[in-house]
């Protein structure tokens, strides 16, 4: 979100509420809030920096897995695909970095259910 004010003004118009500057500052129950950042920084406002963090965190295998399962929604939303997102048995069957065996079995079961429709 490189233009948070413009985006929030658009959201406010869409949902029919008045824009207020305090929407640009993090709050919890209308009180100032330091946030709950995975990057261990207190929030001072809307920060576009974390938007690119995934590029240094996800492997190509993880990107493929996400795009394979989310391809249709990504295309509808206009998100560009960074992989071919096509089925590949070796990619599908391979464990993702740090994936536990329990997580692996659960993810493949869910994946099969999604593919079956």
Phi and psi restraints in degrees (range 20) as a CNS / XPLOR table:
assign (resid 1 and name C) (resid 2 and name N)
       (resid 2 and name CA) (resid 2 and name C) 1.0 -83.9 20.0 2
assign (resid 2 and name N) (resid 2 and name CA)
       (resid 2 and name C) (resid 3 and name N) 1.0 -15.7 20.0 2
assign (resid 2 and name C) (resid 3 and name N)
       (resid 3 and name CA) (resid 3 and name C) 1.0 -131.2 20.0 2
assign (resid 3 and name N) (resid 3 and name CA)
       (resid 3 and name C) (resid 4 and name N) 1.0 71.8 20.0 2
assign (resid 3 and name C) (resid 4 and name N)
       (resid 4 and name CA) (resid 4 and name C) 1.0 -58.8 20.0 2
assign (resid 4 and name N) (resid 4 and name CA)
       (resid 4 and name C) (resid 5 and name N) 1.0 -39.3 20.0 2
assign (resid 4 and name C) (resid 5 and name N)
       (resid 5 and name CA) (resid 5 and name C) 1.0 -64.2 20.0 2
assign (resid 5 and name N) (resid 5 and name CA)
       (resid 5 and name C) (resid 6 and name N) 1.0 -46.7 20.0 2
assign (resid 5 and name C) (resid 6 and name N)
       (resid 6 and name CA) (resid 6 and name C) 1.0 -61.1 20.0 2
assign (resid 6 and name N) (resid 6 and name CA)
       (resid 6 and name C) (resid 7 and name N) 1.0 -42.9 20.0 2
assign (resid 6 and name C) (resid 7 and name N)
       (resid 7 and name CA) (resid 7 and name C) 1.0 -65.8 20.0 2
assign (resid 7 and name N) (resid 7 and name CA)
       (resid 7 and name C) (resid 8 and name N) 1.0 -44.9 20.0 2
assign (resid 7 and name C) (resid 8 and name N)
       (resid 8 and name CA) (resid 8 and name C) 1.0 -66.3 20.0 2
assign (resid 8 and name N) (resid 8 and name CA)
       (resid 8 and name C) (resid 9 and name N) 1.0 -34.4 20.0 2
assign (resid 8 and name C) (resid 9 and name N)
       (resid 9 and name CA) (resid 9 and name C) 1.0 -63.0 20.0 2
assign (resid 9 and name N) (resid 9 and name CA)
       (resid 9 and name C) (resid 10 and name N) 1.0 -40.4 20.0 2
assign (resid 9 and name C) (resid 10 and name N)
       (resid 10 and name CA) (resid 10 and name C) 1.0 -65.0 20.0 2
assign (resid 10 and name N) (resid 10 and name CA)
       (resid 10 and name C) (resid 11 and name N) 1.0 -43.8 20.0 2
assign (resid 10 and name C) (resid 11 and name N)
       (resid 11 and name CA) (resid 11 and name C) 1.0 -61.4 20.0 2
assign (resid 11 and name N) (resid 11 and name CA)
       (resid 11 and name C) (resid 12 and name N) 1.0 -44.9 20.0 2
assign (resid 11 and name C) (resid 12 and name N)
       (resid 12 and name CA) (resid 12 and name C) 1.0 -60.2 20.0 2
assign (resid 12 and name N) (resid 12 and name CA)
       (resid 12 and name C) (resid 13 and name N) 1.0 -44.2 20.0 2
assign (resid 12 and name C) (resid 13 and name N)
       (resid 13 and name CA) (resid 13 and name C) 1.0 -61.3 20.0 2
assign (resid 13 and name N) (resid 13 and name CA)
       (resid 13 and name C) (resid 14 and name N) 1.0 -43.0 20.0 2
assign (resid 13 and name C) (resid 14 and name N)
       (resid 14 and name CA) (resid 14 and name C) 1.0 -62.2 20.0 2
assign (resid 14 and name N) (resid 14 and name CA)
       (resid 14 and name C) (resid 15 and name N) 1.0 -42.6 20.0 2
assign (resid 14 and name C) (resid 15 and name N)
       (resid 15 and name CA) (resid 15 and name C) 1.0 -92.3 20.0 2
assign (resid 15 and name N) (resid 15 and name CA)
       (resid 15 and name C) (resid 16 and name N) 1.0 -1.0 20.0 2
assign (resid 15 and name C) (resid 16 and name N)
       (resid 16 and name CA) (resid 16 and name C) 1.0 78.5 20.0 2
assign (resid 16 and name N) (resid 16 and name CA)
       (resid 16 and name C) (resid 17 and name N) 1.0 33.8 20.0 2
assign (resid 16 and name C) (resid 17 and name N)
       (resid 17 and name CA) (resid 17 and name C) 1.0 -121.6 20.0 2
assign (resid 17 and name N) (resid 17 and name CA)
       (resid 17 and name C) (resid 18 and name N) 1.0 162.7 20.0 2
assign (resid 17 and name C) (resid 18 and name N)
       (resid 18 and name CA) (resid 18 and name C) 1.0 -81.9 20.0 2
assign (resid 18 and name N) (resid 18 and name CA)
       (resid 18 and name C) (resid 19 and name N) 1.0 137.6 20.0 2
assign (resid 18 and name C) (resid 19 and name N)
       (resid 19 and name CA) (resid 19 and name C) 1.0 -74.3 20.0 2
assign (resid 19 and name N) (resid 19 and name CA)
       (resid 19 and name C) (resid 20 and name N) 1.0 137.0 20.0 2
assign (resid 19 and name C) (resid 20 and name N)
       (resid 20 and name CA) (resid 20 and name C) 1.0 -129.4 20.0 2
assign (resid 20 and name N) (resid 20 and name CA)
       (resid 20 and name C) (resid 21 and name N) 1.0 143.5 20.0 2
assign (resid 20 and name C) (resid 21 and name N)
       (resid 21 and name CA) (resid 21 and name C) 1.0 -57.5 20.0 2
assign (resid 21 and name N) (resid 21 and name CA)
       (resid 21 and name C) (resid 22 and name N) 1.0 -30.3 20.0 2
assign (resid 21 and name C) (resid 22 and name N)
       (resid 22 and name CA) (resid 22 and name C) 1.0 -65.8 20.0 2
assign (resid 22 and name N) (resid 22 and name CA)
       (resid 22 and name C) (resid 23 and name N) 1.0 -14.1 20.0 2
assign (resid 22 and name C) (resid 23 and name N)
       (resid 23 and name CA) (resid 23 and name C) 1.0 -65.1 20.0 2
assign (resid 23 and name N) (resid 23 and name CA)
       (resid 23 and name C) (resid 24 and name N) 1.0 -20.1 20.0 2
assign (resid 23 and name C) (resid 24 and name N)
       (resid 24 and name CA) (resid 24 and name C) 1.0 -84.0 20.0 2
assign (resid 24 and name N) (resid 24 and name CA)
       (resid 24 and name C) (resid 25 and name N) 1.0 -6.2 20.0 2
assign (resid 24 and name C) (resid 25 and name N)
       (resid 25 and name CA) (resid 25 and name C) 1.0 -112.4 20.0 2
assign (resid 25 and name N) (resid 25 and name CA)
       (resid 25 and name C) (resid 26 and name N) 1.0 138.7 20.0 2
assign (resid 25 and name C) (resid 26 and name N)
       (resid 26 and name CA) (resid 26 and name C) 1.0 -68.1 20.0 2
assign (resid 26 and name N) (resid 26 and name CA)
       (resid 26 and name C) (resid 27 and name N) 1.0 132.7 20.0 2
assign (resid 26 and name C) (resid 27 and name N)
       (resid 27 and name CA) (resid 27 and name C) 1.0 -137.1 20.0 2
assign (resid 27 and name N) (resid 27 and name CA)
       (resid 27 and name C) (resid 28 and name N) 1.0 160.1 20.0 2
assign (resid 27 and name C) (resid 28 and name N)
       (resid 28 and name CA) (resid 28 and name C) 1.0 -135.6 20.0 2
assign (resid 28 and name N) (resid 28 and name CA)
       (resid 28 and name C) (resid 29 and name N) 1.0 116.7 20.0 2
assign (resid 28 and name C) (resid 29 and name N)
       (resid 29 and name CA) (resid 29 and name C) 1.0 55.7 20.0 2
assign (resid 29 and name N) (resid 29 and name CA)
       (resid 29 and name C) (resid 30 and name N) 1.0 41.0 20.0 2
assign (resid 29 and name C) (resid 30 and name N)
       (resid 30 and name CA) (resid 30 and name C) 1.0 65.6 20.0 2
assign (resid 30 and name N) (resid 30 and name CA)
       (resid 30 and name C) (resid 31 and name N) 1.0 20.0 20.0 2
assign (resid 30 and name C) (resid 31 and name N)
       (resid 31 and name CA) (resid 31 and name C) 1.0 -117.1 20.0 2
assign (resid 31 and name N) (resid 31 and name CA)
       (resid 31 and name C) (resid 32 and name N) 1.0 147.4 20.0 2
assign (resid 31 and name C) (resid 32 and name N)
       (resid 32 and name CA) (resid 32 and name C) 1.0 -52.4 20.0 2
assign (resid 32 and name N) (resid 32 and name CA)
       (resid 32 and name C) (resid 33 and name N) 1.0 143.5 20.0 2
assign (resid 32 and name C) (resid 33 and name N)
       (resid 33 and name CA) (resid 33 and name C) 1.0 -139.0 20.0 2
assign (resid 33 and name N) (resid 33 and name CA)
       (resid 33 and name C) (resid 34 and name N) 1.0 134.6 20.0 2
assign (resid 33 and name C) (resid 34 and name N)
       (resid 34 and name CA) (resid 34 and name C) 1.0 -79.5 20.0 2
assign (resid 34 and name N) (resid 34 and name CA)
       (resid 34 and name C) (resid 35 and name N) 1.0 -11.3 20.0 2
assign (resid 34 and name C) (resid 35 and name N)
       (resid 35 and name CA) (resid 35 and name C) 1.0 90.8 20.0 2
assign (resid 35 and name N) (resid 35 and name CA)
       (resid 35 and name C) (resid 36 and name N) 1.0 -178.8 20.0 2
assign (resid 35 and name C) (resid 36 and name N)
       (resid 36 and name CA) (resid 36 and name C) 1.0 -136.5 20.0 2
assign (resid 36 and name N) (resid 36 and name CA)
       (resid 36 and name C) (resid 37 and name N) 1.0 72.5 20.0 2
assign (resid 36 and name C) (resid 37 and name N)
       (resid 37 and name CA) (resid 37 and name C) 1.0 -88.3 20.0 2
assign (resid 37 and name N) (resid 37 and name CA)
       (resid 37 and name C) (resid 38 and name N) 1.0 136.4 20.0 2
assign (resid 37 and name C) (resid 38 and name N)
       (resid 38 and name CA) (resid 38 and name C) 1.0 -71.7 20.0 2
assign (resid 38 and name N) (resid 38 and name CA)
       (resid 38 and name C) (resid 39 and name N) 1.0 -10.2 20.0 2
assign (resid 38 and name C) (resid 39 and name N)
       (resid 39 and name CA) (resid 39 and name C) 1.0 -102.6 20.0 2
assign (resid 39 and name N) (resid 39 and name CA)
       (resid 39 and name C) (resid 40 and name N) 1.0 9.3 20.0 2
assign (resid 39 and name C) (resid 40 and name N)
       (resid 40 and name CA) (resid 40 and name C) 1.0 59.8 20.0 2
assign (resid 40 and name N) (resid 40 and name CA)
       (resid 40 and name C) (resid 41 and name N) 1.0 39.3 20.0 2
assign (resid 40 and name C) (resid 41 and name N)
       (resid 41 and name CA) (resid 41 and name C) 1.0 -123.6 20.0 2
assign (resid 41 and name N) (resid 41 and name CA)
       (resid 41 and name C) (resid 42 and name N) 1.0 142.2 20.0 2
assign (resid 41 and name C) (resid 42 and name N)
       (resid 42 and name CA) (resid 42 and name C) 1.0 -69.2 20.0 2
assign (resid 42 and name N) (resid 42 and name CA)
       (resid 42 and name C) (resid 43 and name N) 1.0 140.9 20.0 2
assign (resid 42 and name C) (resid 43 and name N)
       (resid 43 and name CA) (resid 43 and name C) 1.0 -84.6 20.0 2
assign (resid 43 and name N) (resid 43 and name CA)
       (resid 43 and name C) (resid 44 and name N) 1.0 131.4 20.0 2
assign (resid 43 and name C) (resid 44 and name N)
       (resid 44 and name CA) (resid 44 and name C) 1.0 -107.7 20.0 2
assign (resid 44 and name N) (resid 44 and name CA)
       (resid 44 and name C) (resid 45 and name N) 1.0 -15.8 20.0 2
assign (resid 44 and name C) (resid 45 and name N)
       (resid 45 and name CA) (resid 45 and name C) 1.0 173.8 20.0 2
assign (resid 45 and name N) (resid 45 and name CA)
       (resid 45 and name C) (resid 46 and name N) 1.0 -166.0 20.0 2
assign (resid 45 and name C) (resid 46 and name N)
       (resid 46 and name CA) (resid 46 and name C) 1.0 -75.9 20.0 2
assign (resid 46 and name N) (resid 46 and name CA)
       (resid 46 and name C) (resid 47 and name N) 1.0 122.5 20.0 2
assign (resid 46 and name C) (resid 47 and name N)
       (resid 47 and name CA) (resid 47 and name C) 1.0 -115.8 20.0 2
assign (resid 47 and name N) (resid 47 and name CA)
       (resid 47 and name C) (resid 48 and name N) 1.0 115.7 20.0 2
assign (resid 47 and name C) (resid 48 and name N)
       (resid 48 and name CA) (resid 48 and name C) 1.0 -75.2 20.0 2
assign (resid 48 and name N) (resid 48 and name CA)
       (resid 48 and name C) (resid 49 and name N) 1.0 -11.7 20.0 2
assign (resid 48 and name C) (resid 49 and name N)
       (resid 49 and name CA) (resid 49 and name C) 1.0 -55.2 20.0 2
assign (resid 49 and name N) (resid 49 and name CA)
       (resid 49 and name C) (resid 50 and name N) 1.0 -44.5 20.0 2
assign (resid 49 and name C) (resid 50 and name N)
       (resid 50 and name CA) (resid 50 and name C) 1.0 -65.4 20.0 2
assign (resid 50 and name N) (resid 50 and name CA)
       (resid 50 and name C) (resid 51 and name N) 1.0 -12.1 20.0 2
assign (resid 50 and name C) (resid 51 and name N)
       (resid 51 and name CA) (resid 51 and name C) 1.0 -57.0 20.0 2
assign (resid 51 and name N) (resid 51 and name CA)
       (resid 51 and name C) (resid 52 and name N) 1.0 -27.8 20.0 2
assign (resid 51 and name C) (resid 52 and name N)
       (resid 52 and name CA) (resid 52 and name C) 1.0 -102.8 20.0 2
assign (resid 52 and name N) (resid 52 and name CA)
       (resid 52 and name C) (resid 53 and name N) 1.0 -2.4 20.0 2
assign (resid 52 and name C) (resid 53 and name N)
       (resid 53 and name CA) (resid 53 and name C) 1.0 -59.5 20.0 2
assign (resid 53 and name N) (resid 53 and name CA)
       (resid 53 and name C) (resid 54 and name N) 1.0 -33.8 20.0 2
assign (resid 53 and name C) (resid 54 and name N)
       (resid 54 and name CA) (resid 54 and name C) 1.0 -59.7 20.0 2
assign (resid 54 and name N) (resid 54 and name CA)
       (resid 54 and name C) (resid 55 and name N) 1.0 -28.5 20.0 2
assign (resid 54 and name C) (resid 55 and name N)
       (resid 55 and name CA) (resid 55 and name C) 1.0 -64.6 20.0 2
assign (resid 55 and name N) (resid 55 and name CA)
       (resid 55 and name C) (resid 56 and name N) 1.0 -25.7 20.0 2
assign (resid 55 and name C) (resid 56 and name N)
       (resid 56 and name CA) (resid 56 and name C) 1.0 -99.5 20.0 2
assign (resid 56 and name N) (resid 56 and name CA)
       (resid 56 and name C) (resid 57 and name N) 1.0 -3.9 20.0 2
assign (resid 56 and name C) (resid 57 and name N)
       (resid 57 and name CA) (resid 57 and name C) 1.0 -106.7 20.0 2
assign (resid 57 and name N) (resid 57 and name CA)
       (resid 57 and name C) (resid 58 and name N) 1.0 -34.4 20.0 2
assign (resid 57 and name C) (resid 58 and name N)
       (resid 58 and name CA) (resid 58 and name C) 1.0 -93.8 20.0 2
assign (resid 58 and name N) (resid 58 and name CA)
       (resid 58 and name C) (resid 59 and name N) 1.0 140.4 20.0 2
assign (resid 58 and name C) (resid 59 and name N)
       (resid 59 and name CA) (resid 59 and name C) 1.0 -83.2 20.0 2
assign (resid 59 and name N) (resid 59 and name CA)
       (resid 59 and name C) (resid 60 and name N) 1.0 167.6 20.0 2
assign (resid 59 and name C) (resid 60 and name N)
       (resid 60 and name CA) (resid 60 and name C) 1.0 -59.6 20.0 2
assign (resid 60 and name N) (resid 60 and name CA)
       (resid 60 and name C) (resid 61 and name N) 1.0 -37.7 20.0 2
assign (resid 60 and name C) (resid 61 and name N)
       (resid 61 and name CA) (resid 61 and name C) 1.0 -63.6 20.0 2
assign (resid 61 and name N) (resid 61 and name CA)
       (resid 61 and name C) (resid 62 and name N) 1.0 -42.4 20.0 2
assign (resid 61 and name C) (resid 62 and name N)
       (resid 62 and name CA) (resid 62 and name C) 1.0 -66.6 20.0 2
assign (resid 62 and name N) (resid 62 and name CA)
       (resid 62 and name C) (resid 63 and name N) 1.0 -41.2 20.0 2
assign (resid 62 and name C) (resid 63 and name N)
       (resid 63 and name CA) (resid 63 and name C) 1.0 -60.1 20.0 2
assign (resid 63 and name N) (resid 63 and name CA)
       (resid 63 and name C) (resid 64 and name N) 1.0 -44.5 20.0 2
assign (resid 63 and name C) (resid 64 and name N)
       (resid 64 and name CA) (resid 64 and name C) 1.0 -60.6 20.0 2
assign (resid 64 and name N) (resid 64 and name CA)
       (resid 64 and name C) (resid 65 and name N) 1.0 -45.6 20.0 2
assign (resid 64 and name C) (resid 65 and name N)
       (resid 65 and name CA) (resid 65 and name C) 1.0 -58.5 20.0 2
assign (resid 65 and name N) (resid 65 and name CA)
       (resid 65 and name C) (resid 66 and name N) 1.0 -46.2 20.0 2
assign (resid 65 and name C) (resid 66 and name N)
       (resid 66 and name CA) (resid 66 and name C) 1.0 -63.5 20.0 2
assign (resid 66 and name N) (resid 66 and name CA)
       (resid 66 and name C) (resid 67 and name N) 1.0 -49.3 20.0 2
assign (resid 66 and name C) (resid 67 and name N)
       (resid 67 and name CA) (resid 67 and name C) 1.0 -68.1 20.0 2
assign (resid 67 and name N) (resid 67 and name CA)
       (resid 67 and name C) (resid 68 and name N) 1.0 -34.5 20.0 2
assign (resid 67 and name C) (resid 68 and name N)
       (resid 68 and name CA) (resid 68 and name C) 1.0 -60.4 20.0 2
assign (resid 68 and name N) (resid 68 and name CA)
       (resid 68 and name C) (resid 69 and name N) 1.0 -42.7 20.0 2
assign (resid 68 and name C) (resid 69 and name N)
       (resid 69 and name CA) (resid 69 and name C) 1.0 -85.6 20.0 2
assign (resid 69 and name N) (resid 69 and name CA)
       (resid 69 and name C) (resid 70 and name N) 1.0 -20.9 20.0 2
assign (resid 69 and name C) (resid 70 and name N)
       (resid 70 and name CA) (resid 70 and name C) 1.0 -113.6 20.0 2
assign (resid 70 and name N) (resid 70 and name CA)
       (resid 70 and name C) (resid 71 and name N) 1.0 7.7 20.0 2
assign (resid 70 and name C) (resid 71 and name N)
       (resid 71 and name CA) (resid 71 and name C) 1.0 -52.0 20.0 2
assign (resid 71 and name N) (resid 71 and name CA)
       (resid 71 and name C) (resid 72 and name N) 1.0 -49.7 20.0 2
assign (resid 71 and name C) (resid 72 and name N)
       (resid 72 and name CA) (resid 72 and name C) 1.0 -59.5 20.0 2
assign (resid 72 and name N) (resid 72 and name CA)
       (resid 72 and name C) (resid 73 and name N) 1.0 -48.6 20.0 2
assign (resid 72 and name C) (resid 73 and name N)
       (resid 73 and name CA) (resid 73 and name C) 1.0 -64.8 20.0 2
assign (resid 73 and name N) (resid 73 and name CA)
       (resid 73 and name C) (resid 74 and name N) 1.0 -37.2 20.0 2
assign (resid 73 and name C) (resid 74 and name N)
       (resid 74 and name CA) (resid 74 and name C) 1.0 -64.3 20.0 2
assign (resid 74 and name N) (resid 74 and name CA)
       (resid 74 and name C) (resid 75 and name N) 1.0 -41.2 20.0 2
assign (resid 74 and name C) (resid 75 and name N)
       (resid 75 and name CA) (resid 75 and name C) 1.0 -67.1 20.0 2
assign (resid 75 and name N) (resid 75 and name CA)
       (resid 75 and name C) (resid 76 and name N) 1.0 -41.3 20.0 2
assign (resid 75 and name C) (resid 76 and name N)
       (resid 76 and name CA) (resid 76 and name C) 1.0 -60.6 20.0 2
assign (resid 76 and name N) (resid 76 and name CA)
       (resid 76 and name C) (resid 77 and name N) 1.0 -40.7 20.0 2
assign (resid 76 and name C) (resid 77 and name N)
       (resid 77 and name CA) (resid 77 and name C) 1.0 -81.7 20.0 2
assign (resid 77 and name N) (resid 77 and name CA)
       (resid 77 and name C) (resid 78 and name N) 1.0 -5.5 20.0 2
assign (resid 77 and name C) (resid 78 and name N)
       (resid 78 and name CA) (resid 78 and name C) 1.0 82.4 20.0 2
assign (resid 78 and name N) (resid 78 and name CA)
       (resid 78 and name C) (resid 79 and name N) 1.0 17.8 20.0 2
assign (resid 78 and name C) (resid 79 and name N)
       (resid 79 and name CA) (resid 79 and name C) 1.0 -80.3 20.0 2
assign (resid 79 and name N) (resid 79 and name CA)
       (resid 79 and name C) (resid 80 and name N) 1.0 132.7 20.0 2
assign (resid 79 and name C) (resid 80 and name N)
       (resid 80 and name CA) (resid 80 and name C) 1.0 -73.4 20.0 2
assign (resid 80 and name N) (resid 80 and name CA)
       (resid 80 and name C) (resid 81 and name N) 1.0 143.2 20.0 2
assign (resid 80 and name C) (resid 81 and name N)
       (resid 81 and name CA) (resid 81 and name C) 1.0 -86.8 20.0 2
assign (resid 81 and name N) (resid 81 and name CA)
       (resid 81 and name C) (resid 82 and name N) 1.0 138.6 20.0 2
assign (resid 81 and name C) (resid 82 and name N)
       (resid 82 and name CA) (resid 82 and name C) 1.0 -101.2 20.0 2
assign (resid 82 and name N) (resid 82 and name CA)
       (resid 82 and name C) (resid 83 and name N) 1.0 -9.5 20.0 2
assign (resid 82 and name C) (resid 83 and name N)
       (resid 83 and name CA) (resid 83 and name C) 1.0 -125.5 20.0 2
assign (resid 83 and name N) (resid 83 and name CA)
       (resid 83 and name C) (resid 84 and name N) 1.0 177.5 20.0 2
assign (resid 83 and name C) (resid 84 and name N)
       (resid 84 and name CA) (resid 84 and name C) 1.0 -74.7 20.0 2
assign (resid 84 and name N) (resid 84 and name CA)
       (resid 84 and name C) (resid 85 and name N) 1.0 -19.3 20.0 2
assign (resid 84 and name C) (resid 85 and name N)
       (resid 85 and name CA) (resid 85 and name C) 1.0 56.5 20.0 2
assign (resid 85 and name N) (resid 85 and name CA)
       (resid 85 and name C) (resid 86 and name N) 1.0 18.9 20.0 2
assign (resid 85 and name C) (resid 86 and name N)
       (resid 86 and name CA) (resid 86 and name C) 1.0 -94.1 20.0 2
assign (resid 86 and name N) (resid 86 and name CA)
       (resid 86 and name C) (resid 87 and name N) 1.0 151.8 20.0 2
assign (resid 86 and name C) (resid 87 and name N)
       (resid 87 and name CA) (resid 87 and name C) 1.0 -61.8 20.0 2
assign (resid 87 and name N) (resid 87 and name CA)
       (resid 87 and name C) (resid 88 and name N) 1.0 135.9 20.0 2
assign (resid 87 and name C) (resid 88 and name N)
       (resid 88 and name CA) (resid 88 and name C) 1.0 -142.6 20.0 2
assign (resid 88 and name N) (resid 88 and name CA)
       (resid 88 and name C) (resid 89 and name N) 1.0 119.0 20.0 2
assign (resid 88 and name C) (resid 89 and name N)
       (resid 89 and name CA) (resid 89 and name C) 1.0 -58.7 20.0 2
assign (resid 89 and name N) (resid 89 and name CA)
       (resid 89 and name C) (resid 90 and name N) 1.0 -42.1 20.0 2
assign (resid 89 and name C) (resid 90 and name N)
       (resid 90 and name CA) (resid 90 and name C) 1.0 -67.1 20.0 2
assign (resid 90 and name N) (resid 90 and name CA)
       (resid 90 and name C) (resid 91 and name N) 1.0 -38.0 20.0 2
assign (resid 90 and name C) (resid 91 and name N)
       (resid 91 and name CA) (resid 91 and name C) 1.0 -70.4 20.0 2
assign (resid 91 and name N) (resid 91 and name CA)
       (resid 91 and name C) (resid 92 and name N) 1.0 -43.1 20.0 2
assign (resid 91 and name C) (resid 92 and name N)
       (resid 92 and name CA) (resid 92 and name C) 1.0 -64.0 20.0 2
assign (resid 92 and name N) (resid 92 and name CA)
       (resid 92 and name C) (resid 93 and name N) 1.0 -40.8 20.0 2
assign (resid 92 and name C) (resid 93 and name N)
       (resid 93 and name CA) (resid 93 and name C) 1.0 -79.9 20.0 2
assign (resid 93 and name N) (resid 93 and name CA)
       (resid 93 and name C) (resid 94 and name N) 1.0 -19.5 20.0 2
assign (resid 93 and name C) (resid 94 and name N)
       (resid 94 and name CA) (resid 94 and name C) 1.0 -71.2 20.0 2
assign (resid 94 and name N) (resid 94 and name CA)
       (resid 94 and name C) (resid 95 and name N) 1.0 142.9 20.0 2
assign (resid 94 and name C) (resid 95 and name N)
       (resid 95 and name CA) (resid 95 and name C) 1.0 -74.5 20.0 2
assign (resid 95 and name N) (resid 95 and name CA)
       (resid 95 and name C) (resid 96 and name N) 1.0 142.0 20.0 2
assign (resid 95 and name C) (resid 96 and name N)
       (resid 96 and name CA) (resid 96 and name C) 1.0 -79.4 20.0 2
assign (resid 96 and name N) (resid 96 and name CA)
       (resid 96 and name C) (resid 97 and name N) 1.0 155.7 20.0 2
assign (resid 96 and name C) (resid 97 and name N)
       (resid 97 and name CA) (resid 97 and name C) 1.0 -54.9 20.0 2
assign (resid 97 and name N) (resid 97 and name CA)
       (resid 97 and name C) (resid 98 and name N) 1.0 127.5 20.0 2
assign (resid 97 and name C) (resid 98 and name N)
       (resid 98 and name CA) (resid 98 and name C) 1.0 76.4 20.0 2
assign (resid 98 and name N) (resid 98 and name CA)
       (resid 98 and name C) (resid 99 and name N) 1.0 3.5 20.0 2
assign (resid 98 and name C) (resid 99 and name N)
       (resid 99 and name CA) (resid 99 and name C) 1.0 -76.3 20.0 2
assign (resid 99 and name N) (resid 99 and name CA)
       (resid 99 and name C) (resid 100 and name N) 1.0 124.7 20.0 2
assign (resid 99 and name C) (resid 100 and name N)
       (resid 100 and name CA) (resid 100 and name C) 1.0 -73.1 20.0 2
assign (resid 100 and name N) (resid 100 and name CA)
       (resid 100 and name C) (resid 101 and name N) 1.0 163.2 20.0 2
assign (resid 100 and name C) (resid 101 and name N)
       (resid 101 and name CA) (resid 101 and name C) 1.0 -64.6 20.0 2
assign (resid 101 and name N) (resid 101 and name CA)
       (resid 101 and name C) (resid 102 and name N) 1.0 -38.1 20.0 2
assign (resid 101 and name C) (resid 102 and name N)
       (resid 102 and name CA) (resid 102 and name C) 1.0 -63.2 20.0 2
assign (resid 102 and name N) (resid 102 and name CA)
       (resid 102 and name C) (resid 103 and name N) 1.0 -45.6 20.0 2
assign (resid 102 and name C) (resid 103 and name N)
       (resid 103 and name CA) (resid 103 and name C) 1.0 -62.8 20.0 2
assign (resid 103 and name N) (resid 103 and name CA)
       (resid 103 and name C) (resid 104 and name N) 1.0 -39.9 20.0 2
assign (resid 103 and name C) (resid 104 and name N)
       (resid 104 and name CA) (resid 104 and name C) 1.0 -58.6 20.0 2
assign (resid 104 and name N) (resid 104 and name CA)
       (resid 104 and name C) (resid 105 and name N) 1.0 -51.0 20.0 2
assign (resid 104 and name C) (resid 105 and name N)
       (resid 105 and name CA) (resid 105 and name C) 1.0 -63.8 20.0 2
assign (resid 105 and name N) (resid 105 and name CA)
       (resid 105 and name C) (resid 106 and name N) 1.0 -41.2 20.0 2
assign (resid 105 and name C) (resid 106 and name N)
       (resid 106 and name CA) (resid 106 and name C) 1.0 -63.8 20.0 2
assign (resid 106 and name N) (resid 106 and name CA)
       (resid 106 and name C) (resid 107 and name N) 1.0 -45.5 20.0 2
assign (resid 106 and name C) (resid 107 and name N)
       (resid 107 and name CA) (resid 107 and name C) 1.0 -64.3 20.0 2
assign (resid 107 and name N) (resid 107 and name CA)
       (resid 107 and name C) (resid 108 and name N) 1.0 -40.9 20.0 2
assign (resid 107 and name C) (resid 108 and name N)
       (resid 108 and name CA) (resid 108 and name C) 1.0 -69.7 20.0 2
assign (resid 108 and name N) (resid 108 and name CA)
       (resid 108 and name C) (resid 109 and name N) 1.0 -36.4 20.0 2
assign (resid 108 and name C) (resid 109 and name N)
       (resid 109 and name CA) (resid 109 and name C) 1.0 -62.6 20.0 2
assign (resid 109 and name N) (resid 109 and name CA)
       (resid 109 and name C) (resid 110 and name N) 1.0 -46.1 20.0 2
assign (resid 109 and name C) (resid 110 and name N)
       (resid 110 and name CA) (resid 110 and name C) 1.0 -64.0 20.0 2
assign (resid 110 and name N) (resid 110 and name CA)
       (resid 110 and name C) (resid 111 and name N) 1.0 -39.3 20.0 2
assign (resid 110 and name C) (resid 111 and name N)
       (resid 111 and name CA) (resid 111 and name C) 1.0 -62.5 20.0 2
assign (resid 111 and name N) (resid 111 and name CA)
       (resid 111 and name C) (resid 112 and name N) 1.0 -44.7 20.0 2
assign (resid 111 and name C) (resid 112 and name N)
       (resid 112 and name CA) (resid 112 and name C) 1.0 -61.8 20.0 2
assign (resid 112 and name N) (resid 112 and name CA)
       (resid 112 and name C) (resid 113 and name N) 1.0 -41.2 20.0 2
assign (resid 112 and name C) (resid 113 and name N)
       (resid 113 and name CA) (resid 113 and name C) 1.0 -63.0 20.0 2
assign (resid 113 and name N) (resid 113 and name CA)
       (resid 113 and name C) (resid 114 and name N) 1.0 -40.8 20.0 2
assign (resid 113 and name C) (resid 114 and name N)
       (resid 114 and name CA) (resid 114 and name C) 1.0 -64.5 20.0 2
assign (resid 114 and name N) (resid 114 and name CA)
       (resid 114 and name C) (resid 115 and name N) 1.0 -44.2 20.0 2
assign (resid 114 and name C) (resid 115 and name N)
       (resid 115 and name CA) (resid 115 and name C) 1.0 -65.9 20.0 2
assign (resid 115 and name N) (resid 115 and name CA)
       (resid 115 and name C) (resid 116 and name N) 1.0 -30.9 20.0 2
assign (resid 115 and name C) (resid 116 and name N)
       (resid 116 and name CA) (resid 116 and name C) 1.0 -75.5 20.0 2
assign (resid 116 and name N) (resid 116 and name CA)
       (resid 116 and name C) (resid 117 and name N) 1.0 -16.7 20.0 2
